[in-house]
Amino acid sequence: MERILAKRLETYLSSIGLIDSNQEGFSKGGNTVRYLHRLTAGIKGDITKKLTVLCLFIDFEKAFDSVWKKGLIVKLWKNGVHGCYLSTIDSFLTGRTVSLLLNGYIGPIRECLEYGLPQGSVLSPILFKFFIFDMESLCVQEHEQISAFKFADDGTIKVTGRDLNECLYYLEIALGSIGGWTSKWRMVINCNTNKTEVICFSCKDIAAVPTTFQLCGNTIQLTDSSKVLGITIDRKLNYRQHSQNVLNNLMYRWVCISRYTNRNWGLNQRVLVRLTKTVIFSCLFYGSLIWQNNTNLVQLNKFWYKVAKSAVGAVFNIQQAIAEAILGVPPLSVTGRILAVKHYLKALSNTDDIHKSFLLNEVTSKNPVVLSHMKDIIRFIKWKHEYNPGLTSPSDIELLNNGFGMEDLFKLTKRTCHYSRGLIDKFTELLWQESIQNQLQLEGWPNIPRVSLSPLPLPHGTSREQEVLIMSLLYKNNLLNSFLSRLDKARWNSSLCSCGCEDQTVIHLLTRCMLIEDTIRDKASYLLTTGNEINMEKLDDLGSVAALNCSRDPSFMEVCRLLVRNESLNLRTVITLSPLCNEALSAQQRS
């Protein structure tokens, strides 16, 4: 019944133009990131225009419990909600009785108070949105220097001006308008510290800004930072404080997880990757579009390296790009770019979205924050068209083929801007492959490993100790290589193998050293058929990269598991029999 009432009320309010476009809470497609992105990107755009910005962050005290029921009924009646529907809403709000249950004792039945919406009801959010619909409408409609952003009971009033005096003038207008509205409709604003505050952005003389302001007879403070929907926004918009808070939270979470695993026992690699994505990344990438930048990612990358190293089980320092390739988790920078692509595509695929209009205005005014992400959007659209032309709307094909630019993004249809999880995964691997290729080529790697978002297909039941040994075959700086290096230095003061071809490493001994006899052990017979011969000449160019490329092959992982238990054949035979490795060999021969 409540769902029917809520749907009909939203349909009616939309038909008469009373849907609040500034409200991101309890709205289809709305979320906290959109609210924060519109706010912060707008502030940075104003700073680029050399304007002074003042922001008033508002928080209602006990928002749902403070709604004046009679005032809500009057508002509904004034906007054309009459008859049985209005009577039903009135009964829904006022015709309730409550009692207290405490330790099995039920208290007396009482009537509901004059204030408050039922908590947990489907209809309550719709009524609350309607009740605060006109909170800032008077000052926003009359003055273009004032704009509003709302998410449920949290709101922000942004005031811009050519100088500080102009900003203060319009801020006083906004404070007076909001104060008059709250007095009329009996809403209470929480004016405590960290609730309702004012921040000044881009002011040359910050000492000239008043330290206190008056709102509804209460004093609110000027502050350098404020926490808005989980993100700490500071006066300089560098988000250093928020980045440090995130890092402290992540370190605590990782300490809790690492108690249950190490390189010899405990949680395996698959579970660790899943926990990392759900527990670590959920905190790390919340609002990353807004606050993550190259400066903030320095410390976060150091933390992520420790997590990846622990998940792989490496004792010595392992190259971060290789650890990420083994785990199947892309770098933080690539993941942040993909989240930005998804955010913008959602806005572009909705023709009536105010966020789309906001992005168009920011692109037209050349906002650097928005322009930096639009390049990836254009690339995704073009890549998607090349990957599968059938996913592009026929009306957009000509647009893509004729000098496609940023402003053309807003002309695309919903079908062209649509994405699926499979497409996003393939595009992620594309960006990831490019980043790892550029990095490793600069470091002198002759061959680049292929990356994949799928985890290693380790056989079920593989112990943590065994999988750490298997993963150690996929990178150079492991315990076995260190042991061989120390052994060689004690004998010859050289790391060269006895064959004289290259350094004596585990991969070299297991795959390329021609002085070592290659014999097939007893338990290898099930892998070979009659007449098959192993061509050892193909193994001349194989190294840890080839083994890493083979690591997505389940049969390769199964034999590696048997190998580390000393129950099977030489790793040379394993790599030769792997279809992925044969593909890598043929690609190397072609190059």
N, C-alpha and C positions, 0 to 999 in steps of 0.2 A: 504493500500500500504506500509506504513512504517513498519507494523508488518511483512509483507512478506519479506521485505528487511532485517529486523533485524534477522529473523529466518534463512534466507539463509546465512547471514554473520556469525552468530554464528556456524552454521553447517560446513561452510567451514573452519573457524579458528580452530574448534575442530579437523577437519580431518588432518590439517597440524601441529597440536600440539601447537597452539598459544593460548590456553585457560589458563589464569593466575590462577594457583591453589592457589596462595596466596591472591587472590582478593575475599573478602566476599561480597562486595557490588554489587548490580545488578546481582547476580548470584542465580541460583536455589538452594534452601536449605541454602543459606548463610544468616547470620544475624550478628548483632553487638555482641551478646553474644558469638558466636563461635569465632569471631575475638579476643575479650578480653580474652576468656578462653585459647585459644592457646598461647596468649602472656603472661598472668600472670602465667599460669601453667608451661610454659617453663622457665620463670624466676625463679620460686620456685624450679623447677627441677635443674637448674644450680646452685642455691644457695646450694641445698643439696649436689651437687658435689664439693662444696667449690670453685666455680669459681666466678670471678668478672664480673659483667654485667653492660653495659652502653646501654641505650636506647635513641634513637633520635626520637622524635615525630614530624612528618612533617604535615603541613597543607598548601595546595595551596591557593593562593589568588584568589578569584572569579574563581573557577576551571573551570566550564563550559564556562564562558565568556572569558577565557584565552587561549583556545585551538586554535592553529595556523592552519587555514583551509588548507593552501597549504602544510604545513608539514604533515597533516593527509592524504591528497591525495597521497603524495609521499610515505608515509609508506604503504598505501594500495597497491599501484602499486608494490612496492618492494616485497610485500608478495603474489603476484600473483593475485590480484584483478584487472582485466582488462576489456576492452570492455564496453558494455552498462551499466553494473552494476556500474562501476567506474564513467561513465558519469552521471548516475542518482544520485549518491552520490554527485558528484561535483555540479550538478544543485540544489540538495537539500540544500547544504551549501551556495553556492554563488549566486544562482539565486533568491534571495529574496529581497523584498522591504518592508520598514516599514514606518509608519507615526504615529504621535503623536495625540491622541484625548484628548483634554482638555476643559472641560465645553462646550461641543457641537461643538467646533472648531477643525477641522481636519487640521493638519499641512501639510507641503509639503512632498511628497513621496521621500524617500531616499534609496539608496542602502545599503545593509548590510556591516558591516566592515570586515576587514581581519581576525578578531579573533572572536571566540565564537560559541557555538553550540546552536541550537534552544531549549529554555526552554520548558519543558512539552512534548517533542516529545518522542515516543517510541524508536526511532532509536538512539537518542543522548547518552543514557547511554552505549550502546554497542560500539559506536564509541569512547567514552571517555575511557572506559576500555581498548580498543585496543591501544589508543594513549599513555597511561602511562604504557603499558604492560612491556616495557623494561627499566623502570626507574632505577631499582636497579639490573637488571639481570647480569651486568658485574661484579660487586663486589661480589655478592652472589654466582655466579658460580665459581669464582676463589678462594674464601676463605670460608671454612666451618665454620669459626668463626662468619660469618656475615649471618644473616637471616632477612627476610622481612615479614611484615604483612600489608595488605592493606584493607581498606573499603572505596570504592568510592575515594574521594579526600583526605582522611585521611590515613596516613601511619606511620609505625613504623619500624625503623631499629634497630635490637638487635645485640649487639656485645658482645662476651664472650671472656674471657682470663684467663690464670692462675694467672695473677696479673694485677695491674692497668696499668703498662707500656704497656703490650701487648694489653690491651683493648684500650688504647689511640691510639696505632699504627694503629689498624684496624679501629677505628672510623675515623681517618684522611683519610684513604683510602676510606671509605664509603662517607664521606663528599665531597671529591674531585670527586668521581664518579658521585654523584648526582648533584653536581654543574656543572660538564661538560655536563650532560644530559639536565639540565634546560637551559643552555646557547644555546645548539644546537637546542632544540625544542621550545625555547622561552616561557617556562612556568615560572611563578613567584611564589616563596614560601613566605608565610607570616611569617616573622621572628619576629613578635611582641610577647610580653609576653603573656603566656597562649595559644599560637598558635604553635610555633615551639620551642621546648625546649629539654634539655638533663637531664636525671635522672641517677644517679649512684646507683646501688644496690650491697649490699654485699661487701663493700670496708672497709678494716680495718682502713685505714688512709684516712678518707674523706677529711681532710684538704689538702691533696696532689692533689686532683682533680682540674683541672683548672675551674675557674668560668665562663669563656667565651670561645666560639668556633666560627670559621669563616665558613660561608656557603654562597656561591654565593656573596661574598663581603660584606655580612651583619653579624652582631654579634648576636649570640644566647646565651642564658643564661643557666647556670646550676641551677636547681631548686630541691626542696625537694618533690614537688608534682605537678601533671599536670592532667587536666581534659580531659579524652579520651572517646569520644562517651558517655558522660553522667555520667561516673564513675571517681571519683577522685582517681588516683593511687599515692600512697606516696612511699617514699624511703624504708620504712620498711615493706611495704605491709601489714599493719594492718588495713587500710581503716577506721581509726577512724574519719578522717575529712569527708569522704564521708558519713559515718553512721550518723554523726551529721547533715550534710546537708539534708539527707533524713528525719531525725526526725523533723527538723524545717519545711520542706515542708509539712510533714504529719500533723503536728499540725495546720498549717495554713488551710489546706484543711478540717480538722475535725471541726475547729472553724466555718468555712463557712457552713458546713452541720448541726452542732448542733444548729444553729440559728432557724431552722425550726422544731424543735421537742424537747419535754421533756417527762417526765413520765405521763403527763396528757393530752397532745394534740400533734398534729403534725404528722410527718411521722411515719408510723407503722413499725413493726419489719421486714417485708418482704422487704420494700423499703430501710430500713437502711442497711440490709445485702447486697442488690444489689448495693447500693451506695458504701459500704465498699469494695466490690470486684472490682468495676470498677474504683473508684477514689483513694482509699487508697492502695489496693493491687497492682494496676498497677505500682505505684511508689515504693512501698515497696519491691516488688519481681523482679524489673528489674535488671538483672545481679546478682541475689542473689547467684547463683552458684559461683560467683567470690568473692564477698566481705562479705557475711554474715558468721559469725562465732559465737562461744559461747559468746565471749566478746561483740561483737556488738549487739547481740540479747538481752542483759540485758535491756538496755534502751528502745529498740523497744518493748519488751514484756510488759514493764510498760505502754507504750502508748497504746498498743493493749488491755490491761486489761481495761483501761479507756473507750475505744470505746465499748468493749463487755459489760461492766457494764451499760453504757448509753443505748445501744441497748436493753438490757433486761429490763431496767427501775428500777434496784435495787437502794435502798436508802443506805443501809448498804453494807459493803464489801461482795461480793459474791465470792465463789471459782471460779477461772478462768476456771478450767477444766469443771465445771458444766455449767458455762455461755456459753462456746463454744459448749457443748453438746446441750443446749437449742437452740442456734442460728443455729446449723448445720454447723459451720465453724471450721475446724481443727486447731490445734496449728500452730504457725509460723514455728516451727522446722519441723513438718511433711510436711507442704506445701513446704518448701524449699527442702526437700528430694525428694518429688514427681517431682518437676520441674527439679531437677538434673537427675532423672531417665528418664524423657522424653527427655532431652537434649542428653544424651548418647545413648538412643535407636535410635534416629534419625540418629546419626552418624554411629551406628553399622548396621543399615538396608541398608546403601548405600555402595556397594562394592567398588566404585571408588572414594570415598570421601577422600580428603587429611586429613580431621579431624580424620577419622578412623585410618589412618596410624600414625598420631600424637599420638593418644591415645595408640596404640599398642607399640610405642616406649617408651612412658611414663610408661606404665605398666611393660615393660621389664626392664627399668632402675629403677623401684620401686619408682616412684614419689609419695610422700605421699598424695598430693592433689587429684590425680586421683584414687589412690587405696582406699581412704576413701569412694568414691562414688560407686566403682565397686561392693561392697558388696551388696548394695541395688539392683543393676542391676541383679546380680546372683539370689538374692532372688525373684525378680519379674519374671524372666524367669522360675524358678522352680515352683513358685506359679501358674503362668499362665498354665504351663503344667499339674499341679494337678487339677486346676480348670476346664480346658477343654482340654483334650489331643488332640482333633481335631484341635486346633489352633497351634500345633507344627508340624513343617515339619518332615516327616518320617525319613529323613536322619539325623536329630538332636536328635532323641529319644535315640539312643544308646549312643550318646555323653553325654546326660543329666543323663543317668543312671550309667555311669562309671566315678566316681570321677570328676565331673565338676569343673573346675577351672577358674581363671580370664583370662588366655590366650586363653581358649577355647571359650570365648565370641566372639572372632574375627573370629571364624570358623562357626558361626551360619548363617543360611540363613535369607533372608529378612522376610519370613513368620513367623519365630520364634521370631524375634525382633520386629515385628509389634505390635502396641497397638491401642486400641480404647478408646473413652471417657468412655464407660461403664467399661472397664477393669481397667482403671486408677482410676475411682471412687471407685470401689470395693477394689482395692489395698490400696487406701488412707484410707478407713474405717478400713482396717485390721491394718495398721500401727498406726492409730489413736486409735483404741481399745486397742492395746497393750500398748501405751504410757499412756493412761488414767487408764488402769488397774494397771500398775506398780505404778503409782503415788498414786492412791487412796488406794491400798492395803497397801502401806507403812504408810498411814495415818490412817489405821484401819477400813476402810469401809468394812462391811460384804458382801455387794452386790455392783456390778459395773454396772452402767447404760450402755445401748447399745447406740452407736453413729450412726449418720446418716448424710449424706450430704444434705438431703432434708430438707427444712424449715418446721416450724410448720404449719400444715394445719388449720390455723385459719380461721373461716368462713368469707366470704366476708362481709364487712360492720362493722366488729368489730372495735370499737373505740380504740384509743391508751390507754386510761385509763383502759378499760376492758381487753385488751391483757396483760397489765402489771400485773393486778391482777391474770390473768390465769397463767402467767409465774412465779409469786411469789409462786404458789403452788408447783413448781418443785424444789425449793431450800429452805434450812432451815433458813437462816439468812434474814428473811423478816420482814415487819412491823407488821404483825399479830402475829408472834412468839414473837417479841419484846414486844408487848403489853401484851401478855399472861404472859411472864416472869416477867414483872414489876408488873402485877396484883398479881401473885403468891407470889412474894417477899414481897409485902405489907401485904399479909394475913398470909402466913405460913413461910416466909423466906426459901422457898424451891421451886424448879422448877418441883417437881413431881406432876403428875396428881392425882386427888382424887381417881382414881382406884388403885393407888400404883404400876402400872406396869412400867411406864417410864415417861420421861419428858413430860409436857403438851405442845405440839406443835400443830400447825394447822392440819398437816397431821395426828397426833395421834387422835385428836378429830374427824376429819372427816372420819377416816378409821378404827382405832383400838380400841378406848375407848369403853369398853363393858358396861359402865354405861349410855351411851347416847342412847336414843331411836332412832331406825331407822325406819322411816316411809317414804313411797313413796308419794310424793306430787301429786297434781292434774295433772300436765303437764307431768308426767312420764309414763302415760298409753300407749303412742305410742311406748315406748321402750320395753315393755313387752308383751309377748303373754300369752294366757291362760295356766295355769298349771306351769309356771316358778316359781321357788322359789330361793331366794337369800340365799346362804349358807355363813353365816357370819364367820364360822370357817376358811374359806380360807383367810380371811383378817388379820389373826394374824401376818403374817410375812411381810405385806405390809408397805411400807414407801414412802418417796419422790422418791426413785429410781424407784419403781414400777410406780408411777405417771409419772415420766420422761420417762420411757419405753413406757407408754401408749400415750405419747404426740404426736406421729406420726399418731395416729388414728383419722381421721376426725370426727367420731361420738363422740369420747371422747372430742375433742375440742368444738364441737357444744354444748354439754351438760354443759361443764365447762363455756361456755359463758353465757348460761342461768342461771347457778348456781350463778355467780357473780352478776347477775342482780336480784337475789332473785325470780326467776320465775320457778324454777324447783326443782329437787330432791336432796337428800343427795349425797355427793361425793362417799360414800361407794357403792351405787348402780351403779354409773357411772363406777367405777373401776371394779366392779364385772362383769358388762355387756360388758366390753371392751375385745375383743378377744386377743389383745396384752398382756393385764394384765393376762388373763388366761394362756397364754403361759409362762409368767414370773413366775406365781404361780407354774405351773407344773415343771418348771426348778428348782425352789427353793426346791420343795418337793423331786425331784430326788437327789439334792445335800445334 
